[in-house]
Amino acid sequence: MQGICVLPDGDRSRLSFLAAREAARRVRRAERGRQAIGTVRPRGVGVFRARAPLAVVLYAADREGRLVWQDPHTFALLEPPQDDMRGHRPRGWLRAVDRQWEFAMFLGPATLVMLSGLVVGLAWSPVLGILLALAAMLYAGALMTLTVCLLTLGWLRHILTRRTGDEAKDSVSFVHWTMPLCHCADAGRAPALLAAVADRLHRLMTIRVDRSTENLGAVAARVEIVEPLVCVLSGATGAGTEAAIIAASTGPPEAGITFLTRSSRSRIRRPKLIETGGGLALYLVATALLLVVQALGVYEGEREACEPVGDCAGRPATFGRAVLWFTYRLAFQSPPGIVPATTQTWVGGWADGLLGLTGLLLAGVTLRRAAAARKERLTDFRKDIDTVLSTSTVLLLVVTPAERNAVMAAVAGLTGVPASRRHLGYHTAFDLGVVKGARVMLAQSRPGSIEPGAATLTAQSLIDQLKPDYLLLVGVCYGLRERDHRLGDVLVCTQLRVMDHKKVVDYRWGEPAEIMRGDRVTPSVTLLDRCHHARLEEGVPGVHFGPMLSMNTLLDSAELRTRMAAAEPDAYGGEMEGSGVYAAAGKGKVDWIVVKAISNWGMAKNDDAEELAARNAAEFVADLLANGGLDRPPPRP
């Protein structure tokens, strides 16, 4: 499977390099630009940054579909999981330069100067060639010494400060997609940018799944993407952008990160216990190349020095013996029977001894850091991160515009962000944001439970697409106890009685008799418990728990109401959509409940109390969310 999935050509913006440079310039001038650039281009194992300059990073990301670009003022960068990156070599020189920037800056200048010295020494001036070779060796040695010093200081700082948050951030970045940069000069455009980011990640992951199944000779008919996007808050170039990320994310920010996710099934994966040892690997490669270049530069001189006297047997006068000599000198040793004849070779050998000592120190620091990293990833990862993505999805279903507006207003009072539309096939859902750890979605159905746009099929379709953990039917209803209750009081259903399913038989004197066959079902135990404790104090409006009737009839008849009250004397009220919600939720195995407020008494109906009832029901549900009772998915057997 490819570590990075490139979008088709028609989906790529093809950003010019000049535009990438302009975008990088705007990031540098932003409120938190330097901090954001440091997030994209972190320090490597030594002196240099681990990534190429920001313009190159943006240009390469655009070629791979990882740059969500709207204009030079509004864009975001996506990065694939690092463990996937390690399993696949970069394709193309641009990506190679970006990913191996530190390696290129470490070896590139030294190798270029060393080869130049070799050419100059052989073709023009041996003295100048030796000076160039020594300059390359000093450059490499100085960088390695600085690398060891920086690694040692970093290890000491890590021991003294114990910054476990950084370990947690590195761990999740290792196994999940990441957004290390989000630039939005106008914070008001940030929600639209984040929606585009979520859509782009979904498309990238879908392409990846399609390619994988195609390689297996299969076709994925339906794919649910559960990958959470790690949002590194230090990558936001402004305070407004950071606030928008937190508002749109799942769960509170911890350890400097938060998450965007489109599914309640998203979970953090444990990191693989791999310590890269990047500094040591870089040292070994650099040392091997340096030994080869040194051998190429001295064996000809050794041959010229020993051939006139005919004594080349014990000299490093061949390429193989020269490599062997310099390899032994890494440990301040000389190979048996080989003694150089030139000063150049002796100087290079002593320099290699210092290089070997540096490597020994580097190996010790690297091994110590590897052991510490493995231990911390095992012991601290779950403690630092699990609380961040303990998320659930709550679907609120309403029927009337008054109910919809009341729910939007109540939830917006908690989140502070406006609702955003999501068109899902036949239905439109509103993403109301995150309250505590719960992603709140809102949808509106047609009245009743029978017609195509009514509650049954609407709830079933939304359950299939949104995969909610909780489904709450919120709105207005009629009351059956006007002596005990008041208009605007909230009714929480403890048992739903389906009234439409009945058998009618002739009884006495030709009068029909009705035998009720509808289900009598109890809502979710978890939701009932959360509703019981949503408000600890009594007040106005009143909140009452009791049975509710559900039938596909808009009740405005005193006679029918009297008959229903006589048939179900303990019922508190009734409505039209609960039976459909119950049926869809039962089939989809989703926790459900009906929370509605009294707007009329089922007779002499008017709309005078509809807005009051809708507002009271919505505010009760908002209190339920604000208490954090729905932050986690319900326990499953």
C-alpha positions as CSV (number, residue, x, y, z in Angstrom):
1,M,0.0,0.0,0.0
2,Q,1.4,3.4,-0.9
3,G,2.2,5.6,2.1
4,I,1.0,8.7,0.3
5,C,-1.9,8.7,-2.1
6,V,-1.8,11.3,-4.8
7,L,-5.1,12.8,-6.0
8,P,-6.0,12.5,-9.7
9,D,-4.7,15.2,-11.9
10,G,-8.1,16.9,-12.2
11,D,-8.2,17.3,-8.5
12,R,-4.9,19.0,-8.0
13,S,-4.4,22.8,-7.9
14,R,-1.0,22.7,-9.5
15,L,0.4,25.5,-7.3
16,S,3.3,27.4,-8.9
17,F,6.5,27.7,-7.0
18,L,6.2,31.5,-7.0
19,A,2.8,31.1,-5.4
20,A,4.3,28.7,-2.8
21,R,7.0,31.2,-2.0
22,E,4.4,33.9,-1.6
23,A,2.3,31.7,0.7
24,A,5.4,30.9,2.8
25,R,6.2,34.6,3.0
26,R,2.6,35.3,4.3
27,V,3.0,32.5,6.9
28,R,6.3,34.1,8.2
29,R,4.5,37.5,8.6
30,A,1.5,36.0,10.4
31,E,0.8,36.5,14.1
32,R,2.3,33.1,15.1
33,G,4.2,32.5,11.9
34,R,7.6,31.6,13.3
35,Q,6.0,29.1,15.7
36,A,4.0,27.5,12.9
37,I,7.0,27.2,10.6
38,G,8.9,25.5,13.5
39,T,6.0,23.0,13.7
40,V,6.3,22.2,10.0
41,R,10.1,22.2,10.0
42,P,11.1,20.8,13.4
43,R,14.7,20.5,14.4
44,G,16.4,17.4,13.2
45,V,18.8,15.3,15.1
46,G,21.6,17.8,14.7
47,V,22.1,21.3,13.4
48,F,19.7,21.4,10.5
49,R,16.0,21.4,10.2
50,A,14.4,18.0,9.4
51,R,12.4,19.4,6.5
52,A,13.1,21.6,3.4
53,P,12.2,25.3,3.4
54,L,8.5,26.0,3.7
55,A,8.0,26.9,0.1
56,V,9.4,23.6,-1.0
57,V,7.2,21.8,1.5
58,L,4.1,23.5,0.2
59,Y,5.0,23.0,-3.4
60,A,5.7,19.2,-2.9
61,A,2.5,18.8,-0.8
62,D,0.4,20.4,-3.6
63,R,1.8,17.8,-6.1
64,E,0.5,15.0,-3.8
65,G,-2.9,16.5,-3.0
66,R,-1.9,17.2,0.6
67,L,-2.3,21.0,0.3
68,V,-5.8,22.3,0.9
69,W,-5.5,25.5,-1.0
70,Q,-8.1,28.3,-1.2
71,D,-5.9,31.3,-1.8
72,P,-2.5,32.7,-0.4
73,H,-4.3,33.9,2.7
74,T,-6.2,30.6,3.4
75,F,-4.6,27.1,3.2
76,A,-3.7,24.1,5.3
77,L,-1.1,21.4,5.0
78,L,-1.7,17.6,5.6
79,E,1.0,15.1,6.5
80,P,0.7,11.3,6.3
81,P,1.6,9.0,9.2
82,Q,5.3,8.8,9.7
83,D,5.3,5.0,10.1
84,D,3.7,4.7,6.6
85,M,6.4,7.1,5.2
86,R,9.2,4.9,6.5
87,G,7.9,1.9,4.7
88,H,8.0,3.6,1.3
89,R,10.8,5.4,-0.5
90,P,10.0,8.9,-1.7
91,R,9.2,9.0,-5.4
92,G,10.7,12.0,-7.3
93,W,13.5,14.3,-6.4
94,L,11.3,17.0,-4.9
95,R,9.9,14.7,-2.2
96,A,13.3,13.2,-1.6
97,V,14.8,16.7,-1.1
98,D,11.9,17.6,1.3
99,R,12.1,14.4,3.3
100,Q,15.9,14.0,3.4
101,W,16.7,17.7,3.8
102,E,18.8,17.2,6.9
103,F,20.7,14.3,5.3
104,A,21.3,16.4,2.1
105,M,22.6,19.4,4.1
106,F,24.8,17.2,6.2
107,L,26.5,15.2,3.4
108,G,25.9,17.3,0.3
109,P,28.4,20.1,0.9
110,A,31.1,17.8,2.4
111,T,30.8,15.4,-0.5
112,L,30.8,18.1,-3.1
113,V,33.9,19.8,-1.6
114,M,35.7,16.4,-1.2
115,L,35.0,15.4,-4.8
116,S,36.1,18.9,-6.0
117,G,39.3,18.5,-4.0
118,L,39.9,15.1,-5.6
119,V,39.5,16.5,-9.1
120,V,41.6,19.6,-8.3
121,G,44.3,17.6,-6.7
122,L,44.6,15.2,-9.7
123,A,44.2,17.7,-12.5
124,W,45.8,20.9,-11.1
125,S,47.1,21.4,-7.6
126,P,47.7,18.6,-5.1
127,V,48.1,21.1,-2.3
128,L,44.8,22.8,-3.0
129,G,43.1,19.4,-3.4
130,I,44.4,18.4,0.1
131,L,43.1,21.7,1.6
132,L,39.7,21.1,0.1
133,A,39.6,17.5,1.4
134,L,40.6,18.8,4.9
135,A,37.9,21.4,4.7
136,A,35.3,18.8,3.9
137,M,36.5,16.6,6.8
138,L,36.5,19.6,9.2
139,Y,32.9,20.4,8.1
140,A,31.7,16.9,8.7
141,G,33.6,16.6,12.0
142,A,32.3,19.9,13.3
143,L,28.7,19.0,12.4
144,M,29.0,15.6,14.1
145,T,30.5,17.2,17.2
146,L,27.6,19.7,17.3
147,T,25.1,16.9,16.7
148,V,26.4,15.0,19.7
149,C,26.4,18.2,21.9
150,L,22.8,19.0,20.9
151,L,21.6,15.4,21.4
152,T,23.2,15.4,24.9
153,L,21.6,18.7,25.8
154,G,18.3,17.5,24.5
155,W,18.5,14.4,26.5
156,L,19.4,16.3,29.7
157,R,16.5,18.7,29.1
158,H,14.2,15.8,28.6
159,I,15.3,14.2,31.9
160,L,14.9,17.5,33.8
161,T,11.6,18.7,32.3
162,R,9.8,15.5,31.6
163,R,7.7,17.0,28.8
164,T,5.3,14.1,28.3
165,G,3.0,16.1,26.1
166,D,5.7,16.3,23.4
167,E,6.0,12.5,23.6
168,A,2.3,12.1,23.2
169,K,2.2,14.5,20.2
170,D,5.0,12.7,18.5
171,S,3.4,9.3,19.2
172,V,0.0,10.2,17.5
173,S,1.8,11.9,14.6
174,F,3.7,8.7,14.1
175,V,0.6,6.7,13.3
176,H,-2.1,9.3,12.2
177,W,-2.6,11.9,9.5
178,T,-1.6,15.3,10.8
179,M,-2.3,19.0,10.1
180,P,0.9,20.8,11.1
181,L,0.0,24.1,9.4
182,C,-3.2,26.0,9.2
183,H,-3.0,29.5,7.8
184,C,-6.2,31.6,7.7
185,A,-5.7,35.4,7.7
186,D,-9.5,35.9,8.2
187,A,-10.5,33.7,11.1
188,G,-14.1,33.9,9.8
189,R,-13.1,31.7,6.9
190,A,-11.5,29.0,9.2
191,P,-14.6,26.8,9.6
192,A,-15.0,26.5,5.8
193,L,-11.3,25.7,5.5
194,L,-11.5,23.0,8.2
195,A,-14.5,21.5,6.4
196,A,-12.4,21.3,3.2
197,V,-9.6,19.7,5.2
198,A,-11.9,17.0,6.5
199,D,-13.2,16.4,3.0
200,R,-9.7,16.2,1.5
201,L,-8.6,13.7,4.2
202,H,-11.7,11.6,3.4
203,R,-10.8,11.6,-0.3
204,L,-7.2,10.7,0.3
205,M,-8.1,7.8,2.6
206,T,-10.8,6.6,0.2
207,I,-8.3,6.5,-2.7
208,R,-5.9,4.6,-0.5
209,V,-8.5,2.0,0.4
210,D,-9.6,1.7,-3.2
211,R,-6.0,1.0,-4.3
212,S,-5.4,-1.5,-1.6
213,T,-8.6,-3.5,-2.4
214,E,-7.8,-3.3,-6.1
215,N,-4.4,-4.8,-5.4
216,L,-6.1,-7.6,-3.6
217,G,-8.5,-8.2,-6.5
218,A,-11.5,-6.9,-4.7
219,V,-13.8,-3.8,-4.8
220,A,-14.9,-1.9,-1.6
221,A,-18.6,-1.2,-2.2
222,R,-18.9,1.0,0.9
223,V,-16.1,2.5,3.0
224,E,-16.4,4.3,6.3
225,I,-13.3,6.4,7.0
226,V,-12.6,6.5,10.8
227,E,-9.1,8.1,10.6
228,P,-8.9,11.0,13.0
229,L,-6.8,14.0,11.9
230,V,-4.3,15.2,14.4
231,C,-4.4,19.0,14.6
232,V,-1.2,20.4,16.0
233,L,-2.3,23.7,17.6
234,S,1.2,25.2,17.4
235,G,0.7,25.1,13.6
236,A,-2.1,27.6,13.6
237,T,-0.8,31.0,12.4
238,G,-3.2,33.0,14.5
239,A,-5.2,32.9,17.7
240,G,-8.5,33.1,15.8
241,T,-7.5,30.1,13.7
242,E,-6.5,28.1,16.7
243,A,-9.9,28.9,18.4
244,A,-11.7,27.8,15.2
245,I,-9.8,24.5,15.2
246,I,-10.7,23.9,18.9
247,A,-14.3,24.7,18.2
248,A,-14.5,22.3,15.3
249,S,-12.5,19.5,16.9
250,T,-13.5,16.4,18.8
251,G,-12.6,16.7,22.5
252,P,-10.7,19.3,24.5
253,P,-7.1,20.2,23.5
254,E,-4.5,18.3,25.4
255,A,-0.7,18.0,25.0
256,G,-0.9,20.7,22.3
257,I,-3.1,18.7,20.0
258,T,-6.7,18.1,19.2
259,F,-8.6,16.1,16.6
260,L,-11.0,16.5,13.7
261,T,-13.0,13.4,12.8
262,R,-16.1,12.6,10.8
263,S,-16.9,9.4,12.6
264,S,-17.7,8.4,16.2
265,R,-15.8,5.2,15.6
266,S,-12.5,7.0,15.3
267,R,-9.9,5.8,17.8
268,I,-6.3,6.5,18.4
269,R,-4.0,3.7,17.4
270,R,-1.1,2.7,19.6
271,P,2.3,3.8,18.1
272,K,4.7,1.1,16.9
273,L,7.6,0.8,19.3
274,I,10.2,1.9,16.8
275,E,13.1,4.2,17.7
276,T,14.6,5.6,14.5
277,G,18.1,6.3,15.8
278,G,18.3,8.9,13.0
279,G,21.4,10.6,14.3
280,L,23.4,7.3,14.5
281,A,22.2,6.2,11.1
282,L,23.2,9.6,9.6
283,Y,26.6,9.3,11.2
284,L,27.3,5.8,9.9
285,V,26.3,6.7,6.4
286,A,28.4,9.9,6.5
287,T,31.4,8.0,7.9
288,A,31.2,5.3,5.3
289,L,31.1,7.9,2.5
290,L,33.9,9.9,4.1
291,L,36.1,6.8,4.3
292,V,35.6,6.0,0.6
293,V,36.4,9.6,-0.4
294,Q,39.5,9.6,1.8
295,A,40.7,6.4,0.3
296,L,40.2,7.7,-3.2
297,G,42.1,10.8,-2.3
298,V,45.3,9.2,-0.8
299,Y,46.0,5.8,-2.3
300,E,47.4,7.4,-5.5
301,G,49.7,9.6,-3.4
302,E,50.9,6.6,-1.4
303,R,51.7,4.7,-4.6
304,E,53.7,7.6,-6.0
305,A,55.6,7.8,-2.7
306,C,56.5,4.1,-2.4
307,E,57.1,3.1,-6.1
308,P,60.5,4.8,-6.4
309,V,61.9,2.7,-3.6
310,G,60.0,-0.4,-4.5
311,D,58.4,-0.8,-1.1
312,C,54.6,-0.7,-1.5
313,A,53.7,-3.9,0.2
314,G,53.1,-2.3,3.6
315,R,51.6,0.9,2.4
316,P,47.9,1.9,1.8
317,A,48.8,2.2,-1.9
318,T,45.6,0.5,-3.2
319,F,42.0,1.5,-2.7
320,G,41.2,-1.5,-0.5
321,R,44.2,-1.1,1.8
322,A,43.5,2.7,2.1
323,V,39.9,2.0,3.2
324,L,41.2,-0.6,5.7
325,W,43.7,1.9,7.1
326,F,41.1,4.6,7.6
327,T,38.6,2.2,9.1
328,Y,41.1,1.0,11.7
329,R,41.9,4.6,12.6
330,L,38.3,5.2,13.7
331,A,39.4,3.3,16.9
332,F,42.9,5.0,16.9
333,Q,44.4,1.7,15.7
334,S,46.5,0.7,12.7
335,P,46.0,-2.4,10.7
336,P,48.8,-5.0,11.0
337,G,51.5,-4.5,8.4
338,I,50.2,-1.2,6.9
339,V,52.1,2.1,7.6
340,P,51.4,5.2,5.6
341,A,54.2,7.0,3.8
342,T,52.6,10.4,3.4
343,T,51.7,13.1,5.9
344,Q,48.3,13.6,4.3
345,T,47.3,10.0,5.2
346,W,48.5,10.3,8.8
347,V,46.6,13.6,9.3
348,G,43.4,12.0,7.8
349,G,43.9,9.0,10.1
350,W,44.1,11.1,13.3
351,A,41.0,13.0,12.2
352,D,39.2,9.7,11.7
353,G,40.1,8.8,15.3
354,L,38.3,11.9,16.5
355,L,35.4,11.0,14.2
356,G,35.2,7.5,15.8
357,L,35.2,9.0,19.3
358,T,32.3,11.2,18.3
359,G,30.5,8.2,16.9
360,L,30.9,6.4,20.2
361,L,29.4,9.2,22.1
362,L,26.6,9.5,19.6
363,A,25.8,5.8,19.8
364,G,25.6,6.0,23.6
365,V,23.2,9.0,23.5
366,T,21.1,7.4,20.8
367,L,20.7,4.0,22.6
368,R,19.8,5.8,25.8
369,R,17.2,7.9,24.1
370,A,15.8,4.8,22.4
371,A,15.3,3.0,25.7
372,A,13.7,6.0,27.2
373,A,11.4,6.5,24.2
374,R,10.2,2.9,24.3
375,K,9.5,3.0,28.0
376,E,7.5,6.2,27.8
377,R,5.5,5.2,24.8
378,L,4.4,2.1,26.7
379,T,3.6,3.8,30.0
380,D,2.5,7.3,29.1
381,F,0.7,7.1,25.8
382,R,-2.7,6.0,27.0
383,K,-2.7,8.3,30.0
384,D,-1.8,11.4,28.0
385,I,-4.0,10.8,24.9
386,D,-7.1,8.6,25.6
387,T,-9.0,11.5,27.2
388,V,-8.5,13.6,24.1
389,L,-10.5,11.3,21.7
390,S,-13.1,9.9,24.0
391,T,-15.8,11.1,21.6
392,S,-19.4,10.3,20.7
393,T,-21.8,11.5,18.0
394,V,-25.2,12.7,19.1
395,L,-28.0,13.0,16.5
396,L,-30.9,15.3,17.4
397,L,-34.0,14.8,15.2
398,V,-36.7,17.5,15.0
399,V,-39.8,18.0,12.8
400,T,-40.9,21.6,12.7
401,P,-38.8,24.8,11.8
402,A,-39.5,26.1,15.3
403,E,-38.0,23.0,16.8
404,R,-35.0,23.2,14.5
405,N,-34.3,26.9,15.3
406,A,-34.7,26.3,19.0
407,V,-32.1,23.5,19.0
408,M,-29.6,25.5,16.9
409,A,-29.9,28.4,19.2
410,A,-29.5,26.3,22.4
411,V,-26.4,24.4,21.1
412,A,-24.8,27.5,19.6
413,G,-25.0,29.1,23.1
414,L,-22.6,26.3,24.2
415,T,-20.3,26.1,21.2
416,G,-20.2,29.7,20.0
417,V,-20.0,28.5,16.4
418,P,-22.7,28.6,13.7
419,A,-24.2,25.4,12.2
420,S,-22.7,24.0,9.0
421,R,-24.7,22.0,6.5
422,R,-23.9,18.5,5.3
423,H,-26.0,17.1,2.5
424,L,-26.3,13.3,3.0
425,G,-28.2,11.8,0.1
426,Y,-31.9,12.6,0.6
427,H,-31.4,14.5,3.8
428,T,-29.5,17.5,5.1
429,A,-27.8,17.3,8.5
430,F,-26.4,20.3,10.4
431,D,-23.1,20.0,12.2
432,L,-23.6,22.0,15.4
433,G,-20.1,21.5,16.6
434,V,-18.6,19.8,19.7
435,V,-20.0,20.1,23.2
436,K,-17.6,18.7,25.7
437,G,-16.6,15.5,23.9
438,A,-19.8,15.0,21.9
439,R,-20.2,15.9,18.2
440,V,-23.7,17.2,17.9
441,M,-25.6,16.7,14.6
442,L,-29.2,18.0,13.8
443,A,-31.6,16.8,11.2
444,Q,-35.2,17.6,10.4
445,S,-37.8,15.0,9.2
446,R,-41.3,15.3,7.9
447,P,-44.2,14.9,10.4
448,G,-45.2,11.4,11.3
449,S,-43.5,8.1,10.7
450,I,-45.0,6.7,7.5
451,E,-44.3,8.8,4.5
452,P,-40.9,8.7,2.7
453,G,-39.5,11.8,4.3
454,A,-41.0,11.1,7.8
455,A,-39.2,9.9,10.9
456,T,-38.7,6.2,10.2
457,L,-36.8,6.4,6.9
458,T,-35.1,9.6,7.8
459,A,-33.8,8.2,11.1
460,Q,-32.7,5.0,9.4
461,S,-30.9,6.8,6.6
462,L,-29.1,9.1,9.0
463,I,-28.1,6.2,11.3
464,D,-26.5,4.4,8.3
465,Q,-24.5,7.5,7.3
466,L,-23.6,9.3,10.5
467,K,-23.3,6.2,12.8
468,P,-24.5,8.1,15.9
469,D,-24.1,6.8,19.4
470,Y,-27.2,8.5,20.6
471,L,-30.4,9.5,18.9
472,L,-32.7,12.0,20.6
473,L,-36.1,13.0,19.3
474,V,-36.6,16.6,20.4
475,G,-39.5,19.0,20.0
476,V,-43.1,19.5,21.0
477,C,-45.9,17.2,22.0
478,Y,-49.4,17.2,23.5
479,G,-50.1,16.7,27.1
480,L,-52.7,14.4,28.8
481,R,-52.5,15.8,32.3
482,E,-53.5,19.4,32.3
483,R,-54.2,19.4,36.0
484,D,-50.6,18.3,36.9
485,H,-48.6,19.8,34.1
486,R,-48.4,23.2,32.4
487,L,-47.7,24.3,28.8
488,G,-44.0,24.4,28.2
489,D,-43.2,21.5,30.7
490,V,-40.7,19.0,29.4
491,L,-41.7,15.3,29.1
492,V,-39.0,12.6,29.1
493,C,-40.3,9.3,27.8
494,T,-39.8,6.4,30.1
495,Q,-41.9,4.0,28.0
496,L,-43.1,4.5,24.4
497,R,-46.4,3.0,23.5
498,V,-47.1,2.5,19.7
499,M,-50.8,3.2,19.2
500,D,-51.1,2.7,15.4
501,H,-50.9,-1.1,15.5
502,K,-54.2,-2.4,16.7
503,K,-56.9,-5.0,16.0
504,V,-60.6,-3.9,15.6
505,V,-63.3,-6.4,16.3
506,D,-67.1,-6.3,16.7
507,Y,-68.0,-6.3,20.3
508,R,-71.6,-5.9,21.7
509,W,-74.5,-4.3,19.9
510,G,-72.4,-3.9,16.8
511,E,-69.9,-1.6,18.5
512,P,-66.3,-2.1,17.5
513,A,-63.6,-2.8,20.1
514,E,-59.9,-2.0,19.7
515,I,-57.2,-4.5,20.8
516,M,-53.8,-2.7,21.0
517,R,-50.9,-4.7,19.5
518,G,-48.3,-2.0,19.3
519,D,-44.9,-2.3,21.0
520,R,-44.3,-0.9,24.5
521,V,-40.6,-0.2,24.6
522,T,-38.2,1.4,27.1
523,P,-35.7,3.9,25.8
524,S,-31.9,3.7,26.4
525,V,-31.0,3.1,30.1
526,T,-28.0,5.4,29.6
527,L,-30.1,8.2,28.2
528,L,-32.7,7.9,30.9
529,D,-30.0,8.1,33.5
530,R,-28.4,11.1,31.9
531,C,-31.8,12.9,31.6
532,H,-32.6,12.2,35.3
533,H,-29.5,14.0,36.3
534,A,-29.4,16.7,33.7
535,R,-31.0,19.2,36.2
536,L,-30.6,18.6,39.9
537,E,-32.8,21.5,40.9
538,E,-36.5,21.8,40.4
539,G,-37.9,24.9,38.7
540,V,-39.7,26.3,35.7
541,P,-40.3,24.6,33.3
542,G,-41.1,21.4,35.0
543,V,-39.5,18.2,33.9
544,H,-41.6,15.0,34.1
545,F,-40.7,11.4,33.4
546,G,-43.4,9.0,32.3
547,P,-45.0,7.0,29.4
548,M,-45.7,8.6,26.1
549,L,-48.0,7.6,23.3
550,S,-47.0,7.6,19.6
551,M,-49.3,7.4,16.7
552,N,-49.3,8.7,13.1
553,T,-52.2,11.1,13.8
554,L,-52.2,14.9,14.5
555,L,-54.5,14.9,17.5
556,D,-56.9,17.9,17.8
557,S,-60.1,16.1,19.0
558,A,-61.5,16.1,22.5
559,E,-63.4,12.9,21.9
560,L,-60.4,10.9,20.6
561,R,-58.2,12.4,23.4
562,T,-60.7,11.2,26.0
563,R,-60.7,7.7,24.5
564,M,-56.9,7.5,24.5
565,A,-56.6,8.8,28.0
566,A,-59.1,6.2,29.1
567,A,-57.2,3.4,27.3
568,E,-53.8,4.5,28.7
569,P,-54.6,6.3,32.0
570,D,-51.0,6.5,33.1
571,A,-49.7,8.2,29.9
572,Y,-48.2,11.7,30.3
573,G,-48.5,12.8,26.7
574,G,-48.2,11.8,23.0
575,E,-46.6,12.7,19.7
576,M,-46.3,11.3,16.1
577,E,-42.6,10.4,15.4
578,G,-41.4,8.3,18.3
579,S,-42.5,5.0,16.9
580,G,-40.4,5.6,13.7
581,V,-37.4,6.7,15.7
582,Y,-37.7,3.7,17.9
583,A,-37.9,1.3,14.9
584,A,-34.9,2.7,13.1
585,A,-32.8,2.9,16.3
586,G,-33.7,-0.6,17.3
587,K,-32.6,-2.0,13.9
588,G,-29.4,0.2,14.0
589,K,-28.6,-0.6,17.6
590,V,-28.5,3.0,18.6
591,D,-29.4,4.4,22.0
592,W,-32.6,6.5,21.7
593,I,-35.0,8.6,23.7
594,V,-37.9,11.1,23.2
595,V,-37.6,14.5,24.9
596,K,-40.5,16.8,24.1
597,A,-42.3,19.7,25.8
598,I,-46.0,20.3,26.0
599,S,-47.3,22.8,23.4
600,N,-51.1,21.9,23.5
601,W,-53.5,19.4,25.1
602,G,-54.6,17.5,22.0
603,M,-57.8,19.5,21.6
604,A,-58.6,23.1,20.7
605,K,-55.1,23.2,19.3
606,N,-53.3,26.5,18.5
607,D,-49.6,27.5,18.1
608,D,-49.4,30.0,21.0
609,A,-47.1,27.8,23.1
610,E,-45.2,26.1,20.3
611,E,-42.1,28.3,20.4
612,L,-42.0,28.2,24.2
613,A,-42.3,24.4,24.2
614,A,-39.6,24.0,21.5
615,R,-37.2,26.3,23.4
616,N,-37.7,24.5,26.7
617,A,-37.1,21.0,25.2
618,A,-34.0,22.3,23.3
619,E,-32.6,23.9,26.4
620,F,-33.1,20.7,28.4
621,V,-31.1,18.8,25.8
622,A,-28.4,21.5,25.8
623,D,-28.1,21.1,29.6
624,L,-27.8,17.3,29.0
625,L,-24.9,17.9,26.6
626,A,-23.2,20.6,28.7
627,N,-23.0,18.2,31.7
628,G,-20.8,15.9,29.7
629,G,-23.1,13.0,30.1
630,L,-23.0,12.0,26.4
631,D,-19.2,12.5,25.9
632,R,-18.5,8.8,25.6
633,P,-20.3,6.2,23.5
634,P,-22.6,4.0,25.6
635,P,-21.2,0.7,26.9
636,R,-21.8,-2.2,24.6
637,P,-22.0,-5.9,25.8
